């Protein structure tokens, strides 16, 4: 549950949510930290602390490529946060989670339930 709280807390701030969205769109390659800062119009040092919080929450990963640090969305962490909602909040009852699943997976236009 602590990981879920950390994940929700990290995403509850506007700049961190915007950075996470940007990194999800850039998956799987990710983006250099400087490019994320420019895209969001955020100073590098401010973005660094936001990315660190997302990383501690298990929502982004970082890797070094030469002199750059490349950040990428951590889909396993995101999956864990979604699983928490389904398992904890829906208490393992799929029918309680249908609205959540329908909202999360609408591309086919088909509902997740009969």
Steps between C-alpha positions, in 0.01 A plus 500: 500500500792737566603471135147594393499801731839608364378452143181698548686773690756529220231529234293745706725792403444674165861509377569139599180383331594692185850350505359149547256550211783621278712198590211261435464654153876462443500132596690282479804714412441776755640852486807683626428703813584825320246427229231434760587828674477694173173335397340587834663843537644404838848588632738201493554493877125510568436221250777295655322492835169412331659214306669378817164480675346311205798266510467437876132422440599239242340681208809596297841350437825675417798384298818674403595533134830680479452833674120489490256343741206348314175463690226258398160404635512186711201303376544233766457771764197640321355150471554454874308819575210389279511152658477662843181678397348183361608268783464731798222738406289249307573221752557250219143544371535555124149641469594782737793588274324497163460880488873538577600245237261646241651845554856365482456285191249664262687467164287215367180665606405178677422488867702269722188334627210322329 
